[in-house]
Amino acid sequence: MKAFDAIIIGAGVIGCSISLALARRGIKTLNVDALPSAGYGSTSHSSAIVRPFYSHETSCALAHEARHRWLGWREFLDYAPGPIARYVETGGLVLIRDGTDHQYENNLAMLDNVGVEFQRLSPQEIEKKYPGISLRAYGPPRRQHEEGFGEPVAGEITGGIFIPASGYVSDPQLAASNLQVAAEHEGSTFSFNVRVTDILRGGGAISGVQLGDGDIICAPTVVNAAGPHSSVINDLAGITSSLNIRTKPHRHEVAYLKAPPGYRQNAGFIVDLDAGVYQRPDSADMLIGSADPDCDPPEIVDPDDYNDQLTAQWTAQAVRAAQRWPELGIENNARGTVGLYDVSDDWIPIYDRTELPGFYLAIGTSGNQFKNAPVVGDLMAAIIENRDHDSAPSLLNLKSLKRSVNLSFYSRNRDIQETASVMA
Ligand SMILES: Cc1cc2nc3c(=O)[nH]c(=O)nc-3n(C[C@H](O)[C@H](O)[C@H](O)COP(=O)(O)OP(=O)(O)OC[C@H]3O[C@@H](n4cnc5c(N)ncnc54)[C@H](O)[C@@H]3O)c2cc1C
């Protein structure tokens, strides 16, 4: 029977970061993943946008700290013999429709509190920065079959908030692989193509996991970093009923279209709640994801049995983006990706211990935690090292920001917050 200090279920970007952080503290870890390689799950579908634009101060601060690690990715990894993921700091723009300024007051206050610079752009400045963009209003977004879909309405985009300290990571799967290689260099072990089929207990605490091939691996610490399978693992551990916040897998499509003429690859991503999409450059393409408008009901799926083909969701997103970019050509052959978010009840992750001693959660990443992965390892290490995180919550020191955050924000027992979309 094999034994480790800690088993991490999942080798996505989150599981790999936890492994690196624990290994750096001398903890002997094993990551187990059902897929063939690191980052092959939801991480590989990620748009990998890095932005500090959040409605809670902790979220904003953590994302801004993580951005410093992306900026110094090679130094952070400390060991990277092969190619590494590239963080491209393009900046990012949030478009503001007339009469909706108040929606963003809280986000701007958080940027101020954390000390993140932002600029207010006029329509003329937006048009100069993004040649070819249309600032007509279309919202609120509608379903494609609804009357008036794609037709402009009264009103206009009256400005935007541009945040220079934002961008995207060129290859999210490679980022996970970089973390794996660095972790292995520190002594971590990874096992692929193996599924955890049971969580084992002994003496009222976690004692290890059972694998699909019947093997039993022992460890006093097990971390659920299973992404969209997080609720399956929680059920195996028998802790679901003790959680105030639950998680569910949501299916999401991302469209890739040839970028329209004049589109600047370095102009920065755009969050466009009026059209219901976000978009960013990707080589010669424009990548278009959903901003989860109210009109689109969530597609909650079985993470082991869902449609991985592009559907009408692809077309809706492409057409919504074409509202903003009239010269965007909609190709006959749909190109893009289909991935799952592991969505929590309030779109904020759960980073926490549980009622089962030794069993920890790094779940509910809700389509918005790729950016934070470089700090999630240290964050989970702080929680795991603290024997008493429930009554004396751990603080995480954010070295670049020279401040700390209280990790009770991510508690499994928190009240459900008012964040209701991937923007969190
Ligand atoms: C379409 C899309 C767009 C996104 N865009 C952004 C963005 O722009 N910015 C941002 O910050 N975030 C974004 N995200 C979110 C981000 O990608 C995720 O939060 C992050 O990748 C989650 O990583 P993870 O390691 O938790 O999960 P995963 O990468 O899914 O890893 C979990 C792993 O656990 C394994 N596993 C599950 N069950 C078992 C089991 N029983 N036994 C063994 N292994 C198991 C799986 O095989 C998987 O590899 C996006 C996500 C998607 C899907």
The ligand as a Gaussian input file, in Angstrom:
#p B3LYP/6-31G(d) Opt

LIG

0 1
 C      -14.913000      27.892000     -21.187000
 C      -14.183000      28.379000     -19.955000
 C      -13.671000      29.678000     -19.935000
 C      -13.001000      30.140000     -18.791000
 N      -12.449000      31.386000     -18.806000
 C      -11.759000      31.829000     -17.725000
 C      -11.117000      33.097000     -17.758000
 O      -11.164000      33.810000     -18.765000
 N      -10.425000      33.498000     -16.648000
 C      -10.369000      32.735000     -15.519000
 O       -9.729000      33.170000     -14.531000
 N      -10.966000      31.521000     -15.457000
 C      -11.650000      31.051000     -16.534000
 N      -12.244000      29.827000     -16.516000
 C      -12.213000      29.051000     -15.265000
 C      -10.924000      28.307000     -15.089000
 O      -10.481000      27.768000     -16.291000
 C      -11.160000      27.229000     -14.027000
 O      -11.584000      27.880000     -12.842000
 C       -9.909000      26.424000     -13.733000
 O       -9.288000      25.985000     -14.911000
 C      -10.322000      25.231000     -12.872000
 O       -9.189000      24.427000     -12.676000
 P       -9.321000      23.110000     -11.813000
 O       -7.954000      22.579000     -11.682000
 O      -10.121000      23.379000     -10.601000
 O      -10.257000      22.151000     -12.688000
 P       -9.905000      21.165000     -13.916000
 O       -8.947000      21.785000     -14.859000
 O      -11.197000      20.711000     -14.448000
 O       -9.157000      19.980000     -13.181000
 C       -9.837000      19.041000     -12.399000
 C       -9.245000      17.696000     -12.709000
 O       -9.803000      16.750000     -11.814000
 C       -9.849000      15.526000     -12.476000
 N      -10.794000      14.643000     -11.800000
 C      -12.112000      14.853000     -11.597000
 N      -12.665000      13.810000     -10.925000
 C      -11.654000      12.925000     -10.725000
 C      -11.590000      11.652000     -10.103000
 N      -12.668000      11.069000      -9.532000
 N      -10.410000      11.012000     -10.092000
 C       -9.310000      11.577000     -10.644000
 N       -9.322000      12.781000     -11.254000
 C      -10.488000      13.447000     -11.284000
 C      -10.258000      15.884000     -13.883000
 O       -9.871000      14.869000     -14.785000
 C       -9.566000      17.206000     -14.104000
 O       -8.372000      17.091000     -14.845000
 C      -12.885000      29.308000     -17.641000
 C      -13.388000      28.008000     -17.685000
 C      -14.018000      27.537000     -18.835000
 C      -14.532000      26.129000     -18.862000

